[in-house]
Amino acid sequence: MVFVLCDKNTARYCYPVIKSKLPIHERIIISAGEKNKSLQSAGFIWNQLTERGTGKDSLLINLGGGMVTDTGGFAASVYKRGIDVVNIPTTLLAQCDAAIGGKTALDFKNIKNIIGSFHFPVAVLIEPAFLKTLDKRTLLSGFAEMIKTAIIADKKLFRKLSNTEIIPQQLQPLVSRAVRIKQNILKQDPFDLKTRQALNFGHTAGHAFESLMATRKDYLLHGEAIALGMVAESFIALNKSLITVKELNQITDLISHHFELPHIAEADFDKLFSLMKQDKKNRKQEIRMALPEGIGKVKINTKVQPDIIYSAFQYCNFALHS
């Protein structure tokens, strides 16, 4: 049996585009939004699969952004100890990052991606036309992950992104480059034991920002949180003598040009630090980060002291709101 997992948005805007190209299938529709990347959604998927007599030889096609591919991927990874998945990412963020690489995850107790598994899709199918269904804010969210990829692996791509307009026709040619960079990293370290940790630049602080703001009216999209995380972690890289002041300014200027990011209340600093201590890369209760080593390179597993992290929060406020 073949199932297509959609959220309510992709069921409306994306599914009709490819319906006729899919094999005979049944649909499963979940609610949209990051708050639905949850055990409740996974449970709903399992219930639907069970009620419809799903066998071990079934296929789940995840049609959506990172929330859908993460949730559907996790649900498939443990259902009958694993059924195959195909990802059809519909957002820029999912096309260049979230749908690729086999990481699946759910949020739990307001902590980002704390429950997850590795479950590699049998295929990832990218349809550029889906980018035309996205609003500017959602495109920017994906653009942040492209910036991350450039900072850790491709100085030339960083220069191109610095001169790119956020419209589908300019972004489409750059998606394939971002995908190839991630694929090259995955070939070296598919299970995130060492080299793949480079892809976490901006995410230690970024996931903390995202979790903190998740229940607030001025919540952050994933890419917005990662953009703020990259500013913070680039400041930390400067303090570790890994990048120059010029490079820090280049990164901060590119992000501040495109993103309107929130001021961080000092009253939230301790909470953010506590959230960062939950990060999966930490070792021996020490916060570890992947930090840029110049633009185009990265240093993984870098120990970061608390005082530098608090200074990074202050830098974000100064650099983005002065």
C-alpha positions as CSV (number, residue, x, y, z in Angstrom):
1,M,0.0,0.0,0.0
2,V,1.1,3.6,-0.7
3,F,0.2,6.5,1.6
4,V,0.7,10.2,1.1
5,L,1.1,12.2,4.2
6,C,0.2,15.9,3.9
7,D,-0.5,18.7,6.3
8,K,-3.7,20.8,5.7
9,N,-1.7,23.3,3.7
10,T,0.1,20.9,1.4
11,A,-3.1,19.0,0.9
12,R,-4.6,22.1,-0.5
13,Y,-1.8,23.8,-2.4
14,C,0.7,21.0,-3.4
15,Y,-1.1,17.7,-3.6
16,P,-3.2,18.7,-6.6
17,V,0.0,19.5,-8.5
18,I,1.3,16.0,-8.3
19,K,-1.8,13.9,-7.6
20,S,-2.0,12.5,-11.1
21,K,1.7,11.5,-11.1
22,L,1.5,9.4,-8.0
23,P,0.8,5.7,-7.8
24,I,-2.6,4.5,-6.5
25,H,-2.6,5.7,-2.9
26,E,-4.5,6.8,0.2
27,R,-4.0,10.1,2.0
28,I,-3.3,10.9,5.6
29,I,-3.7,14.5,6.6
30,I,-2.3,16.1,9.8
31,S,-2.6,19.7,11.1
32,A,0.0,22.2,9.9
33,G,2.5,24.0,12.0
34,E,5.6,23.2,14.2
35,K,3.4,22.6,17.3
36,N,2.1,19.5,15.5
37,K,5.6,17.9,15.2
38,S,4.6,15.8,18.2
39,L,3.9,12.4,19.6
40,Q,0.2,13.1,19.1
41,S,0.7,13.5,15.4
42,A,2.8,10.4,15.2
43,G,0.1,8.5,17.1
44,F,-2.5,9.7,14.6
45,I,-0.4,8.5,11.7
46,W,0.2,5.1,13.4
47,N,-3.5,4.8,14.0
48,Q,-4.3,5.5,10.4
49,L,-1.8,3.0,9.2
50,T,-3.1,0.4,11.5
51,E,-6.8,0.9,10.7
52,R,-6.0,0.6,7.0
53,G,-4.1,-2.7,7.3
54,T,-0.7,-1.4,6.4
55,G,1.9,-4.0,5.8
56,K,5.7,-4.0,6.2
57,D,6.0,-3.6,2.5
58,S,4.0,-0.3,2.4
59,L,5.4,3.1,1.4
60,L,4.8,6.5,3.1
61,I,5.3,9.5,0.8
62,N,5.9,12.7,2.9
63,L,4.6,15.7,1.0
64,G,5.4,18.8,2.9
65,G,8.0,20.9,4.7
66,G,10.3,19.9,7.5
67,M,7.5,19.3,10.0
68,V,5.9,16.8,7.7
69,T,9.1,15.0,6.6
70,D,10.3,14.9,10.2
71,T,7.0,13.7,11.7
72,G,6.2,11.2,8.9
73,G,9.8,10.0,8.8
74,F,9.8,9.3,12.5
75,A,6.4,7.6,12.4
76,A,7.6,5.4,9.5
77,S,10.9,4.6,11.2
78,V,9.3,2.7,14.1
79,Y,6.0,1.5,12.6
80,K,6.5,-2.3,12.3
81,R,10.2,-1.6,12.9
82,G,10.3,0.5,9.8
83,I,8.5,1.1,6.5
84,D,9.9,2.9,3.5
85,V,9.5,6.6,2.9
86,V,9.9,9.0,0.0
87,N,10.2,12.7,0.8
88,I,8.7,15.3,-1.6
89,P,9.8,18.6,0.1
90,T,7.5,21.6,-0.6
91,T,9.4,24.4,1.2
92,L,12.9,25.8,0.5
93,L,14.0,24.8,3.9
94,A,13.0,21.2,3.4
95,Q,14.4,21.0,-0.2
96,C,17.9,22.1,0.8
97,D,18.0,20.7,4.3
98,A,15.3,19.0,6.3
99,A,14.1,16.4,3.9
100,I,17.6,15.2,3.1
101,G,19.8,13.0,5.2
102,G,17.5,10.6,7.1
103,K,17.2,12.5,10.4
104,T,13.7,12.3,11.8
105,A,12.5,14.1,14.9
106,L,9.6,15.2,17.2
107,D,9.5,18.0,19.7
108,F,8.8,17.0,23.3
109,K,8.2,19.1,26.4
110,N,8.9,22.2,24.3
111,I,12.4,21.0,23.4
112,K,13.2,21.0,19.8
113,N,14.0,17.6,18.1
114,I,14.6,15.8,21.4
115,I,12.9,12.5,20.1
116,G,14.2,11.1,16.8
117,S,15.7,8.4,14.7
118,F,17.7,7.9,11.6
119,H,15.5,6.6,8.8
120,F,16.9,7.3,5.3
121,P,14.3,7.9,2.5
122,V,14.5,5.7,-0.5
123,A,14.2,8.9,-2.6
124,V,13.9,12.6,-2.3
125,L,12.0,14.3,-5.1
126,I,12.4,18.1,-5.5
127,E,9.8,20.0,-7.5
128,P,10.9,23.6,-7.9
129,A,7.4,24.8,-8.7
130,F,6.4,24.4,-5.1
131,L,8.6,27.4,-4.2
132,K,6.0,29.6,-6.0
133,T,3.4,28.6,-3.4
134,L,5.4,30.1,-0.5
135,D,5.2,33.5,1.1
136,K,8.3,35.7,1.6
137,R,8.7,34.8,5.3
138,T,8.7,31.0,4.5
139,L,11.2,31.5,1.7
140,L,13.4,33.4,4.0
141,S,13.2,30.6,6.6
142,G,14.8,28.3,4.0
143,F,17.2,30.9,2.9
144,A,18.7,30.9,6.4
145,E,19.7,27.2,6.0
146,M,21.3,28.0,2.7
147,I,23.4,30.7,4.4
148,K,24.4,28.1,7.0
149,T,25.5,25.7,4.3
150,A,27.6,28.4,2.6
151,I,29.3,29.5,5.8
152,I,30.4,26.0,6.7
153,A,31.4,24.8,3.3
154,D,31.4,27.2,0.3
155,K,32.7,30.8,0.4
156,K,31.7,31.3,-3.3
157,L,28.1,30.3,-2.5
158,F,28.1,32.8,0.4
159,R,29.1,35.6,-2.0
160,K,26.3,34.5,-4.4
161,L,23.7,34.5,-1.5
162,S,24.9,38.0,-0.6
163,N,23.7,39.2,-4.0
164,T,20.6,37.1,-4.3
165,E,17.0,38.4,-4.3
166,I,14.6,36.2,-2.3
167,I,12.4,35.1,-5.2
168,P,12.0,31.5,-6.5
169,Q,13.6,32.0,-9.9
170,Q,16.9,33.2,-8.3
171,L,16.8,30.7,-5.5
172,Q,16.1,27.6,-7.6
173,P,19.6,27.3,-9.2
174,L,21.2,27.6,-5.7
175,V,19.2,24.8,-4.2
176,S,21.0,22.1,-6.1
177,R,24.4,23.4,-4.9
178,A,23.2,23.4,-1.3
179,V,21.9,19.8,-1.7
180,R,25.2,18.6,-3.2
181,I,27.1,20.1,-0.2
182,K,24.9,18.3,2.2
183,Q,25.1,15.0,0.3
184,N,28.9,15.2,0.3
185,I,28.9,15.6,4.1
186,L,26.4,12.8,4.5
187,K,28.6,10.4,2.5
188,Q,31.4,10.9,5.0
189,D,29.2,10.6,8.1
190,P,25.7,9.4,7.7
191,F,25.0,8.8,11.4
192,D,26.2,12.2,12.7
193,L,29.2,10.8,14.6
194,K,31.6,13.5,13.6
195,T,31.8,15.3,10.2
196,R,28.0,15.7,9.9
197,Q,28.0,17.8,13.0
198,A,29.2,20.7,10.8
199,L,25.6,21.0,9.7
200,N,24.6,22.0,13.2
201,F,26.2,25.5,13.0
202,G,23.7,28.0,14.2
203,H,21.5,25.3,15.7
204,T,22.7,25.1,19.3
205,A,21.6,28.6,20.0
206,G,19.0,28.6,17.2
207,H,17.0,25.7,18.6
208,A,17.0,27.4,22.0
209,F,15.6,30.6,20.5
210,E,13.0,28.5,18.6
211,S,11.9,26.6,21.7
212,L,11.8,29.7,23.9
213,M,9.5,31.5,21.4
214,A,7.4,28.5,20.4
215,T,4.4,29.4,22.6
216,R,4.6,33.1,22.2
217,K,2.7,35.3,19.8
218,D,5.9,36.5,18.1
219,Y,7.1,32.9,17.5
220,L,10.0,32.2,15.2
221,L,10.0,30.0,12.2
222,H,12.9,27.5,12.2
223,G,15.0,29.4,9.7
224,E,14.5,32.6,11.6
225,A,15.7,31.0,14.8
226,I,18.7,29.6,13.0
227,A,19.5,33.0,11.5
228,L,19.6,34.4,15.1
229,G,21.6,31.4,16.2
230,M,24.2,32.0,13.4
231,V,24.7,35.6,14.6
232,A,25.2,34.4,18.2
233,E,27.5,31.5,17.2
234,S,29.5,33.7,14.8
235,F,30.2,36.0,17.7
236,I,31.4,33.0,19.7
237,A,33.6,32.0,16.8
238,L,35.2,35.4,16.8
239,N,35.9,35.0,20.6
240,K,37.5,31.7,19.8
241,S,39.7,33.4,17.2
242,L,38.2,31.3,14.4
243,I,36.9,34.2,12.3
244,T,37.8,37.8,11.9
245,V,35.8,40.9,12.7
246,K,35.3,41.4,9.0
247,E,33.9,37.9,8.6
248,L,31.6,38.4,11.6
249,N,30.3,41.7,10.1
250,Q,29.8,40.0,6.7
251,I,27.6,37.3,8.3
252,T,25.8,39.7,10.6
253,D,25.1,42.1,7.7
254,L,23.7,39.4,5.4
255,I,21.4,38.2,8.1
256,S,20.3,41.6,9.3
257,H,19.6,42.7,5.7
258,H,17.0,40.0,5.2
259,F,15.6,39.1,8.6
260,E,13.7,41.1,11.3
261,L,14.8,39.3,14.4
262,P,13.6,39.9,17.9
263,H,15.3,41.6,20.8
264,I,16.3,39.1,23.4
265,A,15.2,40.1,26.9
266,E,17.9,39.7,29.5
267,A,15.3,38.0,31.7
268,D,15.3,35.1,29.1
269,F,19.1,34.6,29.1
270,D,19.1,31.9,31.8
271,K,16.2,30.0,30.1
272,L,18.0,30.1,26.8
273,F,21.2,28.8,28.4
274,S,19.2,26.0,30.1
275,L,17.7,25.0,26.7
276,M,21.1,25.0,25.1
277,K,22.3,22.5,27.7
278,Q,19.7,20.0,26.2
279,D,21.5,20.1,22.9
280,K,22.4,16.6,21.5
281,K,26.0,17.6,20.7
282,N,26.9,18.4,24.3
283,R,29.4,16.1,26.1
284,K,30.2,15.8,29.9
285,Q,27.6,18.5,30.6
286,E,29.7,21.0,28.5
287,I,28.1,22.9,25.6
288,R,29.7,22.0,22.3
289,M,29.2,23.8,19.0
290,A,30.0,23.6,15.3
291,L,31.6,27.0,14.6
292,P,32.8,28.7,11.4
293,E,36.5,28.7,10.8
294,G,36.5,31.5,8.4
295,I,33.7,31.6,5.8
296,G,33.7,28.3,4.0
297,K,35.1,26.1,6.7
298,V,33.9,24.8,10.1
299,K,35.3,23.4,13.3
300,I,33.1,20.9,15.1
301,N,32.9,19.8,18.8
302,T,34.1,23.2,20.1
303,K,33.7,23.7,23.9
304,V,32.0,27.0,24.7
305,Q,32.1,28.6,28.1
306,P,28.9,30.1,29.7
307,D,30.2,33.6,29.9
308,I,30.8,33.7,26.1
309,I,27.3,32.5,25.4
310,Y,25.8,35.2,27.5
311,S,28.0,37.8,25.7
312,A,26.7,36.4,22.4
313,F,23.1,37.1,23.5
314,Q,24.2,40.7,24.2
315,Y,25.9,40.9,20.8
316,C,22.7,39.9,19.0
317,N,20.8,42.7,20.7
318,F,23.6,45.2,19.9
319,A,24.2,44.1,16.3
320,L,20.6,43.6,15.2
321,H,18.9,46.5,17.1
322,S,21.4,49.3,17.6
